[in-house]
Amino acid sequence: MTAPVIANLERLLDGPRDNALLRFSLGTEYLKAGDPAAAAAHLRAAVTKDPEYSAAWKLLGRALADAGRAREALDAYRAGIAVAERRGDKQAAKEMAVFARRLEKGLGG
């Protein structure tokens, strides 16, 4: 099911609908498909297109962590926490803070 969804979404890339939501959707689908590196690339594009997209920052952190890129994931979570706090998205900030603490412990502080 995920592969056809990815193919349909990828057809929209580099067109007028290539925006943060499209990239977020692609990132989500690539994570479901077990490809965190591809997911991270699209999620990074999402936060480039809309730096205030806290959900994209959160999923970027997860994709990077799943790809074994813990330090980058931690940076993404920290950026996402700042965005979420600015936007008043307390739940997203709390969730990312929990994920960031777990990564910090895994990295040795």
Protein Blocks (a to p, Z undefined) as FASTA:
>chain_A
ZZmmmmmmmmmgoiaklcfklmmmmmmmmmmnopaklmmmmmmmmmmmmmmlmklmmmmm
mmmmmnopaklmmmmmmmmmmmmmmnopaklmmmmmmmmmmmmmmnoZZ
